[in-house]
Amino acid sequence: MNSQRSEKMKQQMMHLVLPLFETIVFLLYILCILVLMWGIVLAIKDFFQTELRHPTRVDSRYNITGIRSFLGSYILLSLEILIAADIVESIINPSIQDLIILASMVVIRTVMAYFLHKEMMDAKKEQEELKK
């Protein structure tokens, strides 16, 4: 009897908190998009300011390299938020399909992070060379 009652209480509790977690996942997806869009807007603004302020290509190239690194950091942050949302979603709706999607996202994100990080380090080296 107690185990049935306990199971029923667990189910009721899940029905109460499930909408909250679904809302959290939705908000994380929205936050991911907002972070990415904000990074894009700032990068575009910086790009145009650089182009207007620096008539020479060498100065412009130096600043654009920094803008690329800056945008890359926003892309990585938005991917991290997206992964967090997918983790929460796979916990509240555990299915094989969700786990496969999550694993795929983590692999894609890891590969992207590796290459973005590599590009950002190359850009930093390029900036240091241009300073000299």
C-alpha positions in Angstrom: 0.0 0.0 0.0 2.7 2.4 0.9 4.6 1.8 -2.3 1.5 2.5 -4.4 0.9 5.7 -2.4 4.5 6.7 -2.8 4.5 6.1 -6.5 1.3 8.1 -6.9 2.8 11.0 -5.0 5.9 10.9 -7.2 3.7 11.1 -10.3 1.7 14.0 -8.9 4.9 15.8 -8.1 6.3 15.2 -11.6 3.0 16.6 -13.1 3.5 19.7 -11.0 7.2 20.4 -11.8 7.3 19.2 -15.4 5.7 22.5 -16.8 8.3 24.5 -14.8 11.2 22.5 -16.3 9.7 22.8 -19.8 9.5 26.6 -19.3 13.1 26.6 -18.1 14.2 24.8 -21.3 12.2 27.2 -23.4 13.8 30.2 -21.7 17.3 28.7 -22.2 16.6 28.3 -25.9 15.5 32.0 -26.0 18.5 33.0 -24.1 20.7 31.1 -26.5 19.3 33.0 -29.5 19.5 36.3 -27.7 23.2 35.8 -26.7 24.0 34.8 -30.3 22.1 37.7 -31.8 23.6 40.2 -29.3 27.1 39.0 -30.3 26.3 39.4 -34.0 24.9 42.9 -33.5 28.0 44.0 -31.5 30.4 42.4 -34.0 28.6 44.2 -36.9 28.7 47.5 -35.0 32.4 47.1 -34.3 33.1 46.1 -37.9 31.5 49.2 -39.3 33.2 51.4 -36.7 36.6 49.8 -37.6 36.0 50.3 -41.3 35.1 54.0 -40.8 37.9 54.8 -38.4 40.8 53.0 -40.1 41.3 53.8 -43.7 44.4 51.6 -44.0 43.9 47.9 -44.5 46.6 47.0 -41.9 44.8 48.8 -39.1 41.5 47.5 -40.2 42.8 43.9 -40.4 44.2 44.1 -36.9 40.8 45.2 -35.5 38.8 42.7 -37.6 40.8 39.9 -36.2 39.8 41.0 -32.7 36.2 41.2 -33.8 36.3 37.6 -35.1 37.6 36.4 -31.7 34.9 38.4 -29.9 32.1 37.0 -32.1 33.6 33.5 -31.6 33.3 33.8 -27.8 29.6 34.7 -28.2 29.0 31.7 -30.5 30.6 29.4 -28.0 28.6 30.9 -25.1 25.3 30.4 -27.0 26.3 26.8 -27.8 27.0 26.2 -24.1 23.5 27.5 -23.2 22.0 25.3 -26.0 23.7 22.2 -24.6 22.4 23.1 -21.1 18.9 23.3 -22.4 19.2 20.0 -24.2 20.6 18.3 -21.1 17.6 19.5 -19.0 15.2 18.5 -21.8 16.7 15.0 -22.0 16.4 14.6 -18.2 12.7 15.6 -18.2 11.9 13.6 -21.4 14.3 10.7 -21.4 14.1 8.9 -24.7 16.6 7.3 -26.9 16.0 9.8 -29.6 16.6 12.7 -27.2 19.8 11.1 -26.0 21.0 10.6 -29.5 20.3 14.3 -30.4 22.0 15.4 -27.2 25.1 13.3 -28.0 25.2 14.6 -31.5 24.9 18.2 -30.3 27.7 17.7 -27.8 30.0 16.2 -30.5 29.1 19.0 -32.9 29.7 21.6 -30.2 33.0 20.1 -29.2 34.3 20.1 -32.8 33.1 23.7 -33.3 34.6 24.8 -30.0 37.9 23.2 -30.9 38.1 24.9 -34.3 36.8 28.2 -33.0 39.3 28.1 -30.2 42.1 27.3 -32.7 40.9 30.2 -34.9 40.8 32.5 -32.0 44.4 31.6 -31.0 45.5 32.0 -34.6 43.8 35.4 -34.6 45.6 36.4 -31.4 49.0 35.4 -32.8 48.1 37.4 -36.0 47.2 40.4 -33.9 50.5 40.2 -32.0 52.4 39.9 -35.2 50.6 43.0 -36.6 51.4 45.0 -33.5 55.1 44.5 -34.1 
